[in-house]
Amino acid sequence: MTTVNTATNTPATNGTANASSTGLNGDFTMFLKLLTTQMQNQDPLSPMDTAQYTQQLVQYSQVEQSMAQTNTLKSILSALGTQNLTQASSLIGRAVEVDSPVAGLTGTQAAQWSWSTPRDAASVVATISDASGKVVDTRTVQVTGNSGTLAWDGLTSGGREMPAGKYSLSLKALDSSGTQLTSTVHSIGTVSDVQLSNGAVLVTVNGSQVEAGKLIRIGGAGAGTGTGSGNSGA
């Protein structure tokens, strides 16, 4: 069952901020105790400097106000993060397109990409690399026009089955005159999980975690994200 993971919702900076707040609270309390003791035991013939006393009170008052403002800001940011996470949870089960050439391959979901070139391509050769950058497969893509999709089930042209993980796609596209074309590649997949980490909403697409801000298209429920047989053209 798909769950919205909130176990890692607390930003790493919260621990430092909380520790600083606790330290300031402790210092302020200690200051008040020392000040009270000093006033109770001061020499009536040589009373404490009221100007210095007032200055210290003002400084600590400013610190206390800053602490209160920080806590208020943290509460606002936490509420906004929770709201963003709740909104992002509606993405679970949806097909999405990501502004990245890195796609996830799972045991039940093919790695999928969309691609485009500035003008019609006559030939396109796809190179698939693993997370370390090692080329694991190269194949010719059937193409018509200047855009298409590629679905790869992890089976290489040589018959080797690659494990689940992250794979990137690069293309060498040529037009009818043999001139190389620039290409744009985006990954495609289905969202299975959303998380909030350090204030950023992360979505898991085909087992690969990306920032929600990198989503450039949101489609229907898991459309066209099953395990494919290899490649497909436009």
VEXVOLO-849758 format. One line per field, with one value per residue (C-alpha): residue number from 1; x, y, z. Coordinates in pm, whole numbers, plus 50000, padded with zeros to 5 digits. Layout:
<sites>
resi <- c(NUM,...)
u <- c(X,...)
v <- c(Y,...)
w <- c(Z,...)
</sites>
This chain:
<sites>
resi <- c(1,2,3,4,5,6,7,8,9,10,11,12,13,14,15,16,17,18,19,20,21,22,23,24,25,26,27,28,29,30,31,32,33,34,35,36,37,38,39,40,41,42,43,44,45,46,47,48,49,50,51,52,53,54,55,56,57,58,59,60,61,62,63,64,65,66,67,68,69,70,71,72,73,74,75,76,77,78,79,80,81,82,83,84,85,86,87,88,89,90,91,92,93,94,95,96,97,98,99,100,101,102,103,104,105,106,107,108,109,110,111,112,113,114,115,116,117,118,119,120,121,122,123,124,125,126,127,128,129,130,131,132,133,134,135,136,137,138,139,140,141,142,143,144,145,146,147,148,149,150,151,152,153,154,155,156,157,158,159,160,161,162,163,164,165,166,167,168,169,170,171,172,173,174,175,176,177,178,179,180,181,182,183,184,185,186,187,188,189,190,191,192,193,194,195,196,197,198,199,200,201,202,203,204,205,206,207,208,209,210,211,212,213,214,215,216,217,218,219,220,221,222,223,224,225,226,227,228,229,230,231,232,233,234)
u <- c(50000,50135,50194,50295,50620,50651,50919,51184,50973,51178,51453,51807,51838,51557,51786,52042,51773,51610,51946,52025,51681,51728,52071,51941,51652,51899,52127,51834,51713,52067,52100,51781,51894,52235,52079,51833,52110,52331,52053,51976,52340,52457,52632,52382,52672,52784,52476,52507,52529,52170,52277,52462,52175,51926,52148,52173,51797,51743,51990,51828,51483,51592,51725,51399,51199,51426,51368,50992,51008,51222,50974,50687,50871,50946,50578,50479,50737,50628,50265,50355,50564,50277,50038,50273,50312,49936,49888,50167,50005,49746,50027,50051,49953,49976,50195,50445,50720,51040,51291,51576,51728,51748,51465,51390,51369,51184,51079,50734,50798,51011,51245,51079,51178,51037,51266,51254,51477,51449,51352,51273,51530,51620,51800,51832,52072,51999,52266,52157,52393,52367,52398,52778,52782,52873,52708,52489,52294,52291,52011,51856,51525,51246,51165,50909,50927,51109,50983,50910,50929,51152,51057,51335,51260,51620,51698,52002,52050,52288,52024,52156,51896,51996,51895,51648,51791,51848,51939,52006,51942,52144,52070,52264,52013,52088,51872,51835,52156,52357,52380,52370,52074,52054,51809,51606,51535,51285,51209,50856,50710,50449,50460,50456,50553,50594,50813,50912,51287,51459,51159,51150,50881,51034,50841,50941,50896,50961,51181,51382,51343,51323,51217,50855,50970,51123,50786,50693,50383,50124,49904,49643,49673,49983,49925,50178,50426,50426,50722,50797,50959,51249,51201,50936,50945,50737)
v <- c(50000,50337,50573,50934,50911,51188,51025,51256,51569,51755,51961,51895,52256,52219,52036,52318,52585,52407,52365,52736,52833,52612,52763,53119,53039,52896,53200,53437,53248,53244,53618,53693,53477,53646,53990,53922,53790,54089,54334,54156,54160,54495,54748,55025,55274,55159,55047,54879,55091,55136,55230,54901,54712,54874,54802,54434,54410,54568,54328,54022,54156,54183,53827,53704,53881,53729,53384,53438,53554,53253,53013,53185,53162,52794,52731,52908,52718,52389,52462,52554,52238,52023,52199,52141,51776,51731,51887,51673,51355,51390,51301,50944,50706,50976,50959,51246,51383,51502,51759,51509,51239,51006,50751,50478,50109,49873,49511,49612,49948,50017,50313,50560,50882,51138,51316,51594,51767,52114,51966,51626,51356,51092,50866,50846,50628,50592,50531,50415,50449,50332,50550,50536,50662,50327,50258,49948,49953,50120,50088,50252,50425,50409,50770,50976,51352,51540,51374,51037,50813,50527,50251,50022,49717,49664,49401,49504,49442,49162,48989,49093,49188,49495,49540,49795,50141,50477,50498,50799,50839,51034,51056,51106,51241,51324,51497,51387,51566,51394,51702,51624,51769,51879,51671,51722,51421,51394,51093,50955,50746,50700,50868,50616,50828,51189,51316,51645,51679,51998,52200,52053,51817,51506,51263,50907,50830,50469,50429,50745,51040,51390,51735,51817,52137,51929,51792,51948,51745,51557,51302,51047,50753,50557,50590,50404,50321,49943,49724,49761,49531,49753,50071,50265,50545,50852)
w <- c(50000,49905,50194,50223,50414,50671,50883,50741,50746,51013,50848,50966,51074,51328,51568,51560,51592,51886,52057,52011,52143,52449,52510,52488,52721,52971,52947,52996,53303,53448,53383,53574,53868,53882,53848,54129,54353,54273,54356,54684,54794,54656,54877,54961,54962,54617,54424,54085,53770,53658,53304,53261,53421,53181,52880,52972,53014,52672,52508,52657,52573,52209,52219,52368,52094,51828,51977,51967,51604,51510,51669,51488,51156,51217,51283,50960,50754,50910,50826,50468,50431,50556,50318,50023,50119,50142,49800,49650,49782,49505,49262,49389,49112,48845,48535,48525,48305,48472,48351,48376,48152,48453,48474,48724,48632,48867,48850,48725,48556,48251,48237,48003,47834,47593,47349,47094,46839,46681,46343,46192,46262,46005,46252,46629,46827,47199,47461,47807,48103,48463,48773,48760,48400,48247,47910,47940,47614,47273,47022,46719,46781,46527,46450,46263,46291,46564,46884,47034,47339,47445,47689,47814,48026,48133,47869,47666,47294,47390,47602,47942,48204,48403,48769,48898,48949,48786,48418,48198,47826,47571,47199,46879,46630,46265,46008,45645,45546,45819,46039,46410,46596,46957,47157,47473,47693,47980,48197,48237,48517,48788,49129,49413,49714,49831,50113,50274,50325,50442,50331,49980,49851,49693,49475,49393,49022,48919,49225,49151,49389,49237,49353,49278,49110,48829,48719,48384,48302,48506,48334,48432,48665,48565,48191,47983,48256,48258,48168,47798,47546,47456,47255,47075,46825,46783)
</sites>
